[in-house]
Amino acid sequence: MAVPIVLTVCGGVVLALIGQETGAFGMVTGLALAALPVPLMVALLHRTASVDAASRTGLVFALGWGACAATLVALVANGVLVQWLLADPAGLPRPRADALELTLVAPVVEECAKGAAVLLLWLHRPRAVHGVLAGVCAAAMAAVGFAFTENVLYLGRAAAEDRLLGTPLVDSTAAATFLVRVVLAPFAHPLFTALTGIGLGLAVVLPRRRRVARVVLPWLGLLCAIGLHSAWNGATGLGTGGFLMVYGLVMFPALALVIGVCAHARRRQLRAVREMLPHYAGTGRPGMGEYTALGTSRGRSLTRRLARRDWGPATARAVIRYQDTATELALLRDRAERHGGTGSQGAAGDFARREAELLWRLARDRGPGATRSLRGAALVEVRPTPPPARDGRGAGAVPPPSRRPTVRRPIGTAAGGRAGRHAARGGREV
């Protein structure tokens, strides 16, 4: 209960600070506009992490951390650091301090605050961040929450200013801010922090003997996130041409890289499901053909649809739990085999205890509806391969055209007689 309470308090403090700066009208307007891209981003990340059930609870924590705690840390730290830069009379002038805050202070503070969500999950719930895909999704979810609260501030401030000046909607600052932050770049913050998630995820999956790489990769990911964030913030001062150049030459390649990493990690996890589940074939567990239905995106989706159509919502929920448990079991064994064995004293730590728990959950959720839905999806997903030809040319070889058998008429029977016609029909049937 401590975590929700702390996040709620942080969120209340953040809303109070935003309300002081934007007023009631600005805060309400900012909340309404900033909330528009959140459902889409959350749905995309949930879809990306749908293979990995262990990371779903971590996504909820990461979203709350980014929206409440990380934003509060950034607001306080950025303000304190800017005041420190301006406090010394011999220090930087105001324009230089603002530029330094935009391109250095803000990226460092914000990326460290958002990346802390992934680090906390890894320290306190290791199963929630046990790979690259889980690390990317948790980091991006924290960034979605952070971007939402930050957009409330910027859009609320712009809306309050437009209302005070009486600016029309077409030429308003709020419209320009909404276009840049919500329409053109809703993925900016998730993209930055995803690099931190990639670094930490790679460090988690590496063997324990590679200590240097496990230490360097998280820091390297954080530095890449800070650098990309700094380049994005600096592009706002380059004019329209410079902004579009950074948008096209930097942001899009980075986004393509993150999408490619996520796609590769998802394919690898599904392959681990297909390869590891045969170790557990038996009563109440996945049978022949079901490995493919559980280890492909189409097979999993088809199983859920069949369960919902033929057995109702309760069975569909049981099927989802069964898929999640089977996936978690396969990934657990895959990690254990890669990191030093599957015994009770292996590198997976409590592998034997966790394996027994997941097998019990598999047997619990495998009812008649789940079994028939899985088998129905397996019949569609698993395509039988043709047997190899006898002449050794391999499966799929085109057999030689068959010759029509020659009908030999019995000796002493006329060609047009009854016996001859019967023999001819028999020959054709052969």
Number of C-alpha atoms within 10 A of each C-alpha: 5 7 10 12 10 14 19 16 12 21 22 14 15 23 17 13 15 23 19 12 15 23 16 14 15 26 25 17 20 28 18 13 18 24 17 13 17 17 11 12 18 19 11 13 20 18 12 18 22 15 26 24 21 21 25 19 12 28 27 15 20 31 24 24 30 31 25 26 27 29 26 23 19 23 17 12 16 20 14 11 16 17 12 12 19 16 11 10 8 8 12 14 12 12 9 13 18 16 14 17 21 20 19 18 21 23 25 20 21 25 24 20 23 35 30 20 26 32 20 15 21 19 11 10 16 16 17 22 28 24 25 24 28 31 34 31 31 35 34 33 34 34 33 31 29 28 26 27 26 21 22 25 25 21 30 29 23 23 27 22 17 19 15 9 10 10 14 11 13 9 10 17 20 24 16 16 16 20 13 11 21 22 13 11 15 22 19 21 27 27 28 31 34 31 29 31 31 27 25 32 25 19 23 21 16 16 15 14 9 10 11 10 16 20 14 13 19 23 14 17 23 24 19 18 26 26 18 22 26 21 20 22 19 18 19 14 12 13 9 10 10 14 17 15 13 17 17 12 10 14 22 13 12 16 18 12 14 18 15 12 15 21 14 13 16 22 15 14 23 21 18 19 27 20 15 19 24 17 10 15 13 10 9 17 21 24 17 13 20 26 24 24 29 30 25 20 15 14 23 22 14 21 26 22 18 21 26 18 13 13 16 13 14 11 23 22 16 19 27 19 18 24 26 20 22 26 25 22 23 27 22 22 22 20 21 18 16 14 17 14 17 21 14 14 12 15 18 21 14 13 21 15 10 16 18 12 13 20 16 14 17 21 14 14 22 22 16 11 21 24 19 17 27 29 19 19 25 23 16 13 19 15 9 7 8 10 10 12 13 10 8 8 11 12 12 11 14 9 10 6 6 6 6 9 10 9 14 10 16 11 7 7 12 12 13 8 9 11 14 19 15 12 16 16 12 11 15 12 8 8
